[in-house]
């Protein structure tokens, strides 16, 4: 597949950006994409990346710890852009769900988005506004198997996005949600046989696997001034998967 070329957004040059879950997968591509735009990029993860990019600053942070979230963002300082990317799509059946596992999955996939947003809005206000980009998923729209808690959390993110967009709009803070389809990453590869890969392509209108760079391209647009009147909505990067 030909690597796509990025649009350069002049409005992103010098912007202060934080990305959660930036050590691997889509998150690592998001870090690279914002660095390429000339942003000052900070990324959070619970484990350090094997090869951290020299032009971005890594912050070790367990996003299930709300005090750690507050400390980390206080250390980073005021931001222009927050990308709430972190999540985990471990498979599970209904019978396997315990109260402790429920709390853990909601903590991993939903709760931290709110507390990260809460931590950055004051700095965004001081800088004249900002952009929060949340990551949802196509999974709950499709009703995929063995993902009931993941899909519950991702549905909640869409509601949170709408609510925060309304609450923060008067402060010139935009809040949007990206819904990726099935993105080709090393983590996703472990779930699918060659037959499963073929089934994904067959279900899509566009007959190619979605790459992390495709999703990052949408995040760049939503973070930029080109999207200055975009807020409170979902933006799909799913190759027309139905």
Wavefront OBJ file of the C-alpha trace (Angstrom):
o trace
v 0.000 0.000 0.000
v 1.263 3.496 -0.808
v 2.016 5.532 2.301
v -0.309 8.554 2.302
v 1.161 12.034 2.308
v -0.036 14.340 5.043
v -1.507 17.767 4.703
v 0.547 20.299 6.636
v -1.684 22.401 8.875
v -0.022 25.757 9.609
v -2.298 26.213 12.620
v -0.771 23.145 14.321
v 2.811 24.416 14.237
v 4.003 25.016 17.796
v 0.794 23.711 19.381
v 1.127 21.832 22.670
v -0.395 18.375 22.284
v -0.918 15.441 24.671
v -1.799 11.931 23.485
v -2.873 9.124 25.801
v -1.862 5.552 24.976
v 0.869 6.892 22.719
v 3.431 4.121 23.134
v 2.074 1.654 20.580
v -0.448 1.005 17.812
v -2.591 3.916 16.676
v -1.243 6.018 19.534
v 2.353 5.739 18.331
v 1.282 6.861 14.857
v -0.577 9.804 16.393
v 2.625 10.874 18.156
v 4.572 10.677 14.894
v 1.904 12.571 12.971
v 1.712 15.489 15.406
v 5.507 15.694 15.656
v 5.585 15.916 11.856
v 3.292 18.953 12.087
v 5.798 20.785 14.273
v 3.843 20.345 17.495
v 5.287 20.027 20.987
v 4.094 16.494 21.692
v 3.664 14.797 25.059
v 2.399 11.245 25.285
v 1.208 9.163 28.215
v 1.282 5.418 28.683
v 1.584 2.904 31.494
v 4.669 1.353 29.869
v 7.562 3.096 28.143
v 7.891 2.494 24.393
v 10.785 0.382 23.170
v 12.015 3.190 20.909
v 10.617 6.512 22.134
v 10.631 9.230 19.470
v 13.324 11.799 20.135
v 11.049 14.730 19.322
v 8.265 13.836 21.790
v 8.226 13.638 25.561
v 7.044 10.454 27.263
v 5.185 10.511 30.606
v 4.700 7.299 32.559
v 1.082 7.385 33.779
v -1.469 4.795 34.859
v -4.686 6.263 33.499
v -6.734 4.267 36.005
v -5.193 6.451 38.741
v -6.997 9.794 38.726
v -4.379 11.377 41.003
v -1.652 10.322 38.578
v -3.634 11.901 35.740
v -3.845 15.197 37.619
v -0.117 15.156 38.507
v 0.955 14.312 34.979
v -1.065 17.022 33.281
v 0.006 19.566 35.900
v 3.618 18.718 35.046
v 2.973 19.005 31.310
v 1.311 22.408 31.652
v -1.321 24.116 29.472
v -2.287 22.374 26.247
v -3.901 23.244 22.944
v -4.861 19.671 21.990
v -5.746 16.535 23.954
v -6.103 13.239 22.099
v -7.875 10.680 24.297
v -6.700 7.566 22.475
v -5.917 5.014 25.208
v -8.083 1.897 25.447
v -7.997 -1.887 25.457
v -10.271 -4.292 23.605
v -9.676 -7.535 25.501
v -12.295 -10.111 24.573
v -14.716 -11.435 27.198
v -18.071 -13.174 27.446
v -20.968 -12.021 29.585
v -20.508 -15.015 31.886
v -16.917 -13.979 32.603
v -17.787 -10.471 33.802
v -17.389 -9.862 37.531
v -17.958 -6.551 39.348
v -14.189 -6.084 39.620
v -13.653 -6.765 35.917
v -16.493 -4.396 35.036
v -14.859 -1.583 37.021
v -11.472 -2.374 35.493
v -12.739 -2.282 31.896
v -14.710 0.921 32.406
v -11.622 2.433 33.998
v -9.427 1.364 31.085
v -11.825 2.429 28.333
v -14.059 5.259 29.569
v -13.387 6.921 32.918
v -9.947 8.351 32.173
v -11.216 10.304 29.162
v -13.333 12.463 31.432
v -10.594 13.049 33.998
v -8.005 13.836 31.328
v -10.415 16.372 29.829
v -11.078 17.801 33.272
v -7.333 18.195 33.817
v -6.699 20.181 30.629
v -9.661 22.525 30.213
v -8.286 25.219 32.503
v -5.082 25.466 30.502
v -6.990 25.456 27.235
v -9.149 28.318 28.472
v -6.020 30.275 29.378
v -4.626 29.721 25.874
v -7.844 30.909 24.218
v -9.441 27.553 23.434
v -8.488 24.094 22.282
v -9.457 20.762 20.795
v -10.221 17.470 22.539
v -10.300 14.434 20.265
v -11.830 11.305 21.821
v -11.505 7.826 20.360
v -14.628 5.714 20.068
v -15.004 2.562 17.994
v -17.117 1.052 15.275
v -17.399 -2.084 17.452
v -20.589 -1.173 19.307
v -22.287 0.019 16.126
v -21.658 -3.405 14.631
v -22.501 -5.317 17.806
v -19.399 -7.505 17.668
v -19.172 -10.607 19.845
v -17.304 -10.941 23.153
v -16.846 -7.202 23.703
v -19.819 -6.186 25.841
v -17.847 -3.989 28.284
v -15.630 -2.493 25.585
v -18.668 -1.643 23.489
v -20.503 -0.222 26.512
v -17.538 2.051 27.234
v -17.161 3.142 23.615
v -20.864 3.991 23.389
v -20.400 6.089 26.530
v -17.555 8.001 24.914
v -19.897 9.229 22.197
v -22.322 10.514 24.831
v -19.484 12.125 26.755
v -18.283 13.837 23.595
v -21.677 15.411 22.980
v -22.013 16.561 26.589
v -18.522 18.054 26.797
v -18.916 19.816 23.453
v -22.002 21.574 24.796
v -20.429 22.449 28.139
v -17.103 23.674 26.770
v -18.164 25.329 23.527
v -18.547 28.763 25.102
v -14.901 28.508 26.140
v -13.831 27.836 22.523
v -12.953 24.249 23.307
v -14.074 21.801 20.640
v -14.759 18.132 21.454
v -15.077 15.472 18.760
v -14.939 11.699 18.479
v -13.130 9.513 15.938
v -14.621 6.076 15.235
v -11.988 3.863 13.660
v -12.943 0.706 11.842
v -10.692 -2.337 12.008
v -7.213 -0.843 11.908
v -4.258 -3.009 10.950
v -1.966 -3.000 13.995
v 0.169 -5.734 15.596
v -2.378 -6.086 18.405
v -5.298 -6.535 16.036
v -3.345 -9.038 13.950
v -3.445 -11.592 16.763
v -7.251 -11.805 16.603
v -7.596 -12.611 12.902
v -6.811 -15.550 10.611
v -6.247 -14.942 6.891
v -9.925 -15.803 6.437
v -10.850 -13.201 9.042
v -8.740 -10.587 7.275
v -10.519 -11.397 4.019
v -13.897 -11.037 5.751
v -12.956 -7.552 6.968
v -12.051 -6.460 3.444
v -15.261 -7.962 2.091
v -17.363 -5.991 4.596
v -15.746 -2.674 3.658
v -16.702 -0.498 0.690
v -13.009 0.333 0.201
v -11.010 -2.837 -0.365
v -7.864 -2.107 1.615
v -6.888 -2.429 5.280
v -7.146 0.739 7.334
v -3.752 1.916 8.579
v -2.962 3.895 11.761
v -1.887 6.762 9.503
v -5.430 6.960 8.080
v -6.814 7.509 11.567
v -4.070 9.965 12.479
v -4.959 12.048 9.423
v -8.466 12.583 10.823
v -7.077 13.498 14.236
v -4.824 16.121 12.674
v -7.754 17.715 10.872
v -9.941 17.808 13.996
v -7.111 19.328 16.025
v -6.399 22.014 13.437
v -8.021 25.392 12.880
v -9.440 24.005 9.626
v -11.984 22.222 11.868
v -12.749 25.329 13.907
v -16.521 24.896 13.512
v -16.555 21.139 14.055
v -17.622 19.983 17.508
v -19.851 17.452 19.227
v -19.836 14.889 16.434
v -18.454 11.536 15.335
v -16.018 11.179 12.439
v -15.750 7.705 10.940
v -12.566 6.212 9.515
v -13.899 2.743 8.693
v -13.535 2.293 4.906
v -17.324 2.087 4.728
v -17.588 -1.043 6.904
v -21.178 -2.239 7.149
l 1 2 3 4 5 6 7 8 9 10 11 12 13 14 15 16 17 18 19 20 21 22 23 24 25 26 27 28 29 30 31 32 33 34 35 36 37 38 39 40 41 42 43 44 45 46 47 48 49 50 51 52 53 54 55 56 57 58 59 60 61 62 63 64 65 66 67 68 69 70 71 72 73 74 75 76 77 78 79 80 81 82 83 84 85 86 87 88 89 90 91 92 93 94 95 96 97 98 99 100 101 102 103 104 105 106 107 108 109 110 111 112 113 114 115 116 117 118 119 120 121 122 123 124 125 126 127 128 129 130 131 132 133 134 135 136 137 138 139 140 141 142 143 144 145 146 147 148 149 150 151 152 153 154 155 156 157 158 159 160 161 162 163 164 165 166 167 168 169 170 171 172 173 174 175 176 177 178 179 180 181 182 183 184 185 186 187 188 189 190 191 192 193 194 195 196 197 198 199 200 201 202 203 204 205 206 207 208 209 210 211 212 213 214 215 216 217 218 219 220 221 222 223 224 225 226 227 228 229 230 231 232 233 234 235 236 237 238 239 240 241 242
